[in-house]
């Protein structure tokens, strides 16, 4: 009801006020819609919901191209969403955002991030994200077993970005020696990149609130819920009053007809399972009393020969060289921690992901990983 009244009031206001034309109203409404989608994309990025992110991104792209939007902040939000999209697909090296096929998603993200420097108040945060994008562009290639792509990514950054000499030498050594799990790469991990971008997005939303439509929708839902609760309370009070009246009338009638009381049935005679299939009906259990002879015969029967049924503990299965090789190849292809994917590619004779993780720790301790 409130939504209908507010919409009617808005229509009446538009009729009376000739100074507010439709393009102006459309610009405000489109801006609110774009803000709502922007906040949704930031939320899906934080929750790592790729499917919802991609669906909302398509709508955001369409709305952002509206001719009603002329504010410069729209371009900034468009750039931020472009950054989030590239980081979301950062480990999918076959996804292209540039005309150059050699530019992978995180490399393209670094290019977008360089244009967002003015949106970052903390320059150290800007520098941290720049370094993380550089390091992870190379780390992801090494993780996928693509050393040539890692070398090309490093060369691309040297040509398009200013890289400190010490950082460049360290990354060159890592790529040359194929140190996929180098402590430096592990400290600047992909998860750390995402968390740092989370903090940037949170700070940006504090300075540029984009939740007007979200707050309005929340307020409308709370009001609707409050109205429904009041209606439910009214229905409950009415039903309680009617129940009390009925019980009073019934008690009076029972007092009058006291001599005619009949014994109350313990079980209902109504068929409550008329629509249940046969598979849902419970079997009837007979309660016939057994004679002493029958009971003695049943109890005298020797139970099943349980002596033959003994729990035998399976001997521990040894890890063969072939299984270790499959484990190393799987980690090299998918990365550490992707045990479920590795189990799909190789036959580990019934072993679980936990067993693969334990065996990998043994291989690391014995320096027998690769």
N, C-alpha and C positions, 0 to 999 in steps of 0.2 A: 504493500500500500504506500509506504513512504517513497519508494522509487517512482511509483506512478504519479504521486502528488508533486514530487520535485521535478519530474520531466514536464508535467503540465505547467508548472510555474515557470520553467525555463522557456517553454514555447510562448507563454504569455509575455514574458519579458522581452523576447526577441521581436514580438509583434509591436510592442510599445516603443522600444528603443531602436530608432532607425539608424543610429550612429554605429551600431555593431552589425557588420555585415557577415555573411556566411564564410568568406575566406578567413576572416579573423578568428571566428569560432572554430573553424576546421584546423587552423594552425595550432590553436591551444590544445584541442582534442588530440591531434596527431602527435604533438609534443608529449602529452601525457602517455599516450600509447607507446611511443618510442622509449620513454623513460621506464615504463613497466617492463618492456622486453629487455631493456638494458640490465635492470636489476635481476631479472630472471636468468639472464645469461651469466651474470656474475655468480649467482647462487648455484646454478648447475655446474659451473666451472669448479667452484669450491667443493661441491659434493661429488665431482668426477662422474657426472651422468652424461655420457657422450651422446646417447640417442636423443634425450630431451634437449641437449644443447644444440645439436644440429637442426632439429625441428624449429626451435625458437630463432636460431640464426637466420633461417630462410625468411621468416616473417620480419625480422629486424632489418634485413637487407632491403626488403620491399618497401617497408614504411620509411626507411631512411632516405629513399629516393623521391619522397613526396615533394612536390613543388611548394607546399605550404611551409616547409622547414627552411629557415634562412639563418638560424643562429650558428655562430662559430663553434659553440660547445657540442653541437650535433656531430661535426666532423671529428672532434676529439673523442667522443664516445664511439664513433664508428671505428676509429683507429684502435681504441682499447679492445673492442670486440674482435677486431682482426688479429690483435696480439693473442687474445685468449684462444681463438680458434686454432692458431698455428701451434700453440703450446699443447692444446688438447690432442692434436694429431702429431705431436712431436716425435713419437716413436714409430710412426708409420712413414717410412722413408719413401714410399711410392706415391704419397700424396703431394701434389704440386700446387703451389700458389704463385709461382713466377713463370715467365715464359722460358727462362733458362731451366732445362731439366736437371741441371746439376745442383740447383738451389733447393735444399731440403726444408721441411717445415720450420725447424728451429733456426736455420739460417735466415729464412724469410722473417721470422719473428724478431730476430736481432735488427733487421732492417727497419721494421715497423717501430720497434722500441726506440731507435735513435731519433725518430720524429716525435716522440712523446716526452722528451727531456723537459720541456717547459711545464708539463703537468705534474712533475715530481718536485716537491718542496725540498726533500732531503736528497742532496746530491750523492751521498754515500749509498743510499738505496738504489739510485739510478745506476751507479757504477757496479754494485753487487749483482744486479739483474743482468747487466751487460756481460759481466764475466761468467755468470752461470749459463747464459745462452751460448756463449762461445764454448765453454767446457763441455756442456751437454750435447752440443752439435757434433763434437768429436767422439764423446763417450758413447752415444747411441750407435754411431757407426761401428765402433769397436765391439760393442755388445752384440751387434748383428753379424759380426765377423767380416765386415766390409772395410778392410784397412785402406784400400785405395780411395774409398769415399771419405774416410776420415782425413786422409792426406789432402784431398781436394778441398774439403771444408776448411781446414787450417789455412791453406793457400788463399782461399776466397776471403777469409777474415783478414789476412795480412794485406790484401789488396784494397779492401773496402772499409776497414776499421783500424783505429790506432790500438795496437796491442803492445803492452809493456814487454821489453826485451826478455826479462826473466820468465814471464809467463809463456812467451812464444817458444823459448828454448826448452822449457819443461814439457810443454805439449808436444813439441817435435820429438823429444826423446821417448815419450810415452807411445806416440804413434809408430815410431821406428821399431821399438821393442815389443809392440803389440801388448802392452800391459793393460789389459781390459779392467782388471781389478786393482789398479794402482790406488794407494791411499788418497792421493790428491783427487782423483776422480770420484772416489767414494765419499769424500768429505763434501764435494760440491755435486751432490746427487740430483737426480731428476725430481725427487720428492721435495728437496730443499728449494729447487727452482720454483715449484708450484706454491710452496708455502710463502716464499718471498713475494711472489706476485699476488697472493691472497692479501698480504699486508698492504701492498700498494693499492689494490682495489678498495679495501676497507677505508683507507685514508682518503681516497678520491671520493667515495660515496659520502663521507662525512662533510667534505668541503662542497660537494655538489649533490645535494639530496635529490633523489630521483624516484621517490616513493609516494608521490601525491595520490596517484590512482590506486596504488596498493593500500594506502591508508583509508581512502574513501571506500574501497570494496570491503575492507575489513570492518569498517564502521557499519556499513550497510548489513553485513552478515550478522554482526553482533546484535544490531537492532532487531533484525528479523528473528534471530534466535530468542531474544528476550520476549518478543511478542508471542512466539510459539510456546514458550514456557508459561507465560501468563494464561494463554488459552488452555494449555494442558492442566494448569492448576484449577481453572474454573470448571473444567470437565470433571476433574477428580472430586472437587467439592460437591458438585451436583450429584455425581454418582454415589458419594458417601452419604449425602442427605437422603437420597432415594433409598439406599440400602438400609439406612437407619429406620426410615418410615416403614419400609416393607417388613423389617424384622419386628418392629413394634406391633404392626397389624397381625403378623403371623403369630406372635406370642399370645395376643389376645384371643385369636381364633383357637389356638391350641388349648388354652385354659377352658374355653367354652366346650370344646369337644374332647375333654380329657378321658371320659369313659370309653370312647371309641378308638383309643390308641392301638396301633398294630406294631408288630415287631419290625424294626428297621432292617432292611437288607444290607448285608456287609459288602456285597459285590454288585456292581451296576449290571443291569440286563441289556444295556445298549451295546451295539456292535461297534467298537472303536477301531477295528482293524479291517474294515470293509474295503478300503482302498490300498491296503498293503499287499505287495506280492507275496507269493508263497515263501520266497527266500527270506523275508523279513519276519515271518511268524515263528515264534519260539516252539520248540518241540515240547510235547506234553510229557511230564515226568510222573510215572506211576508211584503212588505211595502205599502199595499193597504190603501188608505186614508179612514178613517171612516167618515160616515155621522154624522151630528149633533145629529140625533135621536139615532143612535147606540151608540154614545159616551155618551149621557146622560143616556141611559139604563145601560151601563156598570158601570158608575160612581155612579149611584143611588143605585146599589145593595149594600146591607149592607155587610160589611166585615164579615169574619168568627167570630163566637162568641168567642172573645178572653177573655171575662170575666171569662169563665170557666177555661181557661188555665192560671193558676197562678203558679208561681215558689214557690214550697213548700220546705222549708229548712228541711233536714232530721235531726231528733233529734240526738244528740251525743250518740253514742253507748257506753255502759258501759263495762269496762273490768271485766269479771267474774273471779272467783278464778281458774276455769279450764283453761281460756286463760292465766292467769298469770303463772300457772304451766307449760303450753306448752312453754311459752316464756323462763322460767327458764331452762327447760329441753333442749331447743334448744341452748341457750347460753352455757350451760354446755357441750353439745356435740360438737358444732361447734366453739364456742368462740364469744366474743363480736365483733360486726361489721359485722358478717356473716348473715345479715338479709335476704338476698335473699335465702340462703340455708335453713334457718330456716322456711321461708314461704313455701318451698317445702315439708317439713316434717310434718307440722301441719296445721290445718284449723283455720285460724284467722278471718273467716267471712268477707273476702274482705278487710282486713286491708293491708296497704302498709308497706314497709321496714322503711319508716320515722316514721310511727306510732309506729312500734315496738321499734325503737331507743328511741323515746320520752317516751314510757311506761317504758323502761328499766331504763332511768334516774330517773323516779319517784320511781321505786322499789329500786334503789340504795339510793336515798335520805331518803326513809322510812325504810332502812335497812331490806328490805323484798326480797332480791335477792335469797337466798338459805335457 
